[in-house]
């Protein structure tokens, strides 16, 4: 018997996230594990008078292709795929393979090369021109990563993904307003004392539109304003490699020292291109159903009581007039839970709880 929550999730993706209209063409890029959701999406898309275009990917096939990747092949794959994106209006990406470390032994230079010539151009086009949403489908692999039973993780997944995002959006508006009138940010935590400016940049509420689950409000740091140190306390998996205790030292915006439990792989990412040693995003996580790390960044970056910063590419919509847009093939979200956050010298969050009265709704246990 099909889980009725699948139909609710599909409806949310088409109604709230992408606002699908009659006649639009929808690219669905998914893993085979998400078959039930894909079938439901296809049926609902047809029912709305729109047109599904389905692309299924397999991690073993992808790994085999990646091991022989060249710059010419990566560019060719992009050239062949881009026309499909240019003929669509909506993109739904559903990830969640059987093995989260499937490409961990693929040489880093091949993964970096493919991201530069295939992944980043398609992502940039999608973000700028399509209505889009991405999510990771619940499966035994992600349940194992989260150290939960498959049944418990599936319940957690639907709780997180199907909450009242309209109510969450309203609760985040005062935070958005506060961020947009703030100049100096200071983050204080163990091995962390980092300052930077967000003056003039725009804050964007993520309440289930482009990412599911939703639950963050993000902006971009002024590129050259970061000075000090930060040590992230939530593990991060990037390109199949686990990093614990990621530590950065900044001088005038640039990462001048870096380490983690896999420093070599970390430095490979930071040396991907000129923008990879600068930060493109600063954000608050506020989803009350995500209380502990699941080792899935799409969930963990929304964790209640957390902030995250992204190495590399910044989102164009967050930059104010005259601000330098940090561009990179890399966009890697890394998470810190707890600590103290100051806006223009005023403590606004401590140990995961917002201090100003107008932000107390974001301390709520549910939405």
Buried (B, 14 or more C-beta within 10 A) or exposed (E): EEBEBBBBBBBBBBEBBBEBEEEBBBBBBBBEBBEEBBBBBBEBBEEBEBBBBBEBBEBEEBBEEBEEBEEEBBBEBBEEBBEBBEEBBBBBBBBBBBEBBBBBEBEBEBBBBBBBBBBBBBBBBBBEEBBBBBBBBBBEBBBBBBEBEBEEBBBBBBBBBBBEBEBBBBBBBBBBEBBBEBBBBBBBBEEBBBBBBBBEBBBBBBBBBBBBBBBBBBBBBBBBBBBBBBBBBBBBBBBBBBBEEBBBBBEEBBBEEBBBEBEEBBBBBBEBBEBBBBBBBBBBBBBBBBBEBBBBBBBBBBBBBBBBBBBBBBBEEBBBEEBEBBBBBBBBBBBBBBBBBBBEEEEBBBEBEBBBEEBEBBBEEEB
